[in-house]
Amino acid sequence: MVKQQVTVKNATGLSLKPTEYLYKIALLYKAHTAFEYNGGTANAKSILSILGSGVKCGDEITLVCSGNDEEEALAALVAAVEEGLGE
């Protein structure tokens, strides 16, 4: 299992379009992908789970990946968040 904390930088946080962007990247990997926020965990391969997290601009989340391609999955998810989730 690998983890990394990142700050959500895009103006709308994890609203619908950024959620879809994160979700599509997570689906590219076999590893279990999730993030921890505000005492809870959201499955990055579930649009409803991501949207339900309530993450806003400036919030810090901890991305967590486990499985065969966990390193690659984590790197891709971190890059997506740092680059603004397609916005």
N, C-alpha and C positions, 0 to 999 in steps of 0.2 A: 504494500500500500504506500502511495506517495501523496503528499499534501503540499499545497502552497496557498498562502493568503494573498489576495489581490483586492484592489479597490475598483469598484464599478464607476467608470468615468463618464459614460454617456448620459446625456441630459435626462432621458426618460427612465433610467434604471432598467429593471427587467419588466418592461411593458411588452406588449404582444410581439412587435417586430424583433427586438433584441432577444426575446425568449425563443422565438423560432430559429434565430441565427445560432444561438447556443445549443439548442436541441439538435439541430441538423449536424453540427460538428460532433456532438457526443455520440450520435448514431453511427458515425464512421468507425468507431472503435468497439472492440469486443469487451474491453474492460468495463467494470461497473463504474459509472461516473456520477458524482453527486457534489453538492456543496453544503457547507454548514453556515448557518446564519442565524443570529439572534436565538441561540439555544436549540435550534431545530436543524433538520437535514432535508434537503430537497433533491430528488432524483433528477439528474440532468437529462435523462431520456424520457421525461414526462413533462409535457407542456403545462398541464394543470399543476403539477408539483412546483415547477419553476415560477409560474404566475402567482401561485398561492404563497410564495415566500415573502412577497412584499418588499423586495430589495429596491432601493432607490439610489439615485446618483449620490456618490460619495460614501456609500456603505461598503464595508469590508466583508468579503466572503472568503471562506476557506474551501478551495477546490480539493476534492478527494477522489482518487482513482485507484482501483485495484483490479488486477487481472493480468493477462499475458502482455498486453500492449499499454500498460498503465503509464509508462514514462512518456510515450508518444501522445497519448490522450491528454495527459496533464499539460504538456507543452502546448498542444493545440488549443486547449481551453483557456489557458493563461494568456496566450497570444490574442485570442478572440476578445477576451475581456479588456486587455490592455489597449487594443486597437479600437475599442468603442462598440463592439458587438454589431458591426455593420451599419452604424449610423454616422 
